[in-house]
């Protein structure tokens, strides 16, 4: 089982859209896939047409009082399941901190699922916290969307520095461009210059497009309602590239 975390310190960079589309593509390739909505906002759950609610809340899930398998919901897509969000997850850092060995607590949620899923995608909330440290320890790769702007590049530097301080090697950090608008000069410049200083950068950019914004209306991945769009092709290429790297 490969655990892939969609993570960014900065919000509003297309993280959730990427999580939903990449997980959908993985399942479409025939791989049993779990998407865990760890963000209390519950946007991933909303896109998947599932109520962002956990029976017993995050406390019972993290505390081991409720088996994760009992909380997983099937989606409209074959081989794609969802562990929904819950508003109580806003206290997830406190729940992890109260228990012993928080990394182990998070691993215990996923360990029983190893035989059922080939991929687990974590849609992580945008911050630096104890949860971030735990995710870094349990994941096989960090997929980090970055908008080609100065502030977004700054958060990428912060992320790589944070990982270097809290993880002793062996973790793939795979940033990729998101919400790219080639009409903007700064976007074009950063698209050209960043690969030279960021060797782990994935080659495929995700465009800034109305097709992706429509996810909130369609409540579905782009490849379902606009399969021939430029956005759907970009996510397909990005997923193919990720598979090669992991």
FENCORCOR-V799124 format. One line per field, one symbol per residue. ss: DSSP state (h for helix, s for strand, l for the rest). A space follows every 50 residues. Layout:
ss=???
This chain:
ss=lsssssllllllllhhhhhhhhhhhhhhllllssssslllllhhhhhlll llllllhhhhhhhllllhhhhssslllllsssslllhhhhhhhhhhhhll lhhhhhhhhhhlllllllsssssllllllhhhhhhhhhllsssssslllh hhhhhhhhhhhhhhhhlllllssssssllsllllhhhhhhhhhhhhhlll llllllsllhhhhlhhhhlllhhhhllllhhhhhhhhhhhhhhhhl
